[in-house]
């Protein structure tokens, strides 16, 4: 299963990731897209993240979770349009740790050093 929280607007590359995209063939209903508008902040993101991930973790019950934290969601990134902080990302990771499921954490994205 994949779960993706991402910016989604008509002019944003690659233009995929609508809420209706749920996977194909044997993977149908194993893709969850959470499209977000520009300006997402720590509080709003965390509230949405915890609601969605609680439901997924309780129903899907994965053996392990891989989290890829894209740094393009950080405030003032050249290409991203969110207003998140590293602390905001950390709160989501802390929340995922409450499930006591093995986690692999990856960085990624981000266009401003």
C-alpha positions in Angstrom: 0.0 0.0 0.0 1.1 3.5 -0.7 -0.1 6.7 1.0 0.9 10.0 -0.5 0.3 13.5 1.1 1.3 16.0 -1.6 0.6 19.3 -3.2 -2.0 18.9 -6.0 -3.0 21.6 -8.2 -3.5 21.7 -12.0 -0.3 23.5 -12.7 1.9 21.4 -10.4 4.2 18.7 -11.8 3.5 15.9 -12.5 -0.2 16.5 -12.3 -1.0 13.1 -10.9 -2.2 12.1 -7.4 -5.9 13.0 -7.3 -8.0 11.5 -4.6 -9.7 9.4 -7.3 -6.5 7.6 -8.2 -6.6 4.5 -6.1 -4.4 2.0 -8.0 -5.0 -0.3 -10.9 -5.4 -4.1 -11.4 -4.4 -6.2 -8.4 -3.2 -2.9 -6.8 -6.6 -1.3 -6.9 -7.5 0.3 -3.6 -3.9 0.0 -2.4 -3.0 3.6 -3.2 -4.3 6.5 -1.1 -3.7 10.0 -2.3 -4.2 13.0 -0.1 -4.0 16.0 -2.4 -3.3 19.3 -0.6 -3.5 22.9 -1.6 -0.7 25.5 -1.3 0.1 27.0 2.0 -0.3 23.9 4.2 1.1 24.5 7.7 2.3 22.3 10.5 -1.0 22.3 12.5 -3.3 21.6 9.5 -1.0 19.0 8.1 -0.6 17.1 11.4 -4.4 17.1 12.0 -5.1 15.6 8.6 -2.1 13.3 8.7 -3.1 11.7 12.1 -6.7 11.2 11.0 -5.7 9.5 7.7 -2.9 7.5 9.1 -4.8 6.3 12.1 -7.5 4.9 9.8 -5.0 3.3 7.5 -2.8 1.8 10.2 -5.8 0.3 12.1 -7.4 -1.2 9.0 -4.4 -2.2 6.9 -2.1 -3.2 9.8 1.3 -3.2 8.0 4.3 -5.2 9.1 6.6 -2.2 8.5 6.3 1.4 7.3 8.6 3.3 5.0 8.2 7.1 5.4 9.7 9.4 2.8 9.8 13.0 4.1 10.1 15.3 1.2 11.8 18.5 2.2 10.0 20.4 -0.6 7.2 20.8 1.9 9.3 23.0 4.1 8.6 26.8 4.1 10.5 28.8 1.5 11.4 25.9 -0.7 11.9 27.1 -4.3 9.4 24.7 -5.8 7.1 23.6 -3.0 4.4 25.9 -1.7 3.8 24.6 1.8 4.7 26.3 5.0 5.8 23.4 7.1 8.8 23.2 9.5 11.1 20.4 10.4 9.3 20.3 13.8 6.1 19.7 11.8 7.6 16.7 10.1 9.0 15.5 13.4 5.5 15.5 15.0 4.2 13.2 12.2 7.1 10.8 12.8 6.5 10.8 16.5 2.9 10.0 15.8 3.9 7.1 13.5 6.1 5.7 16.3 3.1 5.3 18.5 2.0 2.3 16.4 5.0 0.3 17.5 5.5 -0.8 13.9 9.0 -0.9 12.4 9.8 2.4 10.6 12.3 3.1 7.8 12.8 6.9 7.4 14.0 8.4 4.2 14.6 12.0 3.1 13.9 13.3 -0.3 12.8 16.3 -2.4 13.6 19.8 -1.5 15.2 22.4 -3.7 16.5 25.0 -1.3 19.5 24.1 0.8 
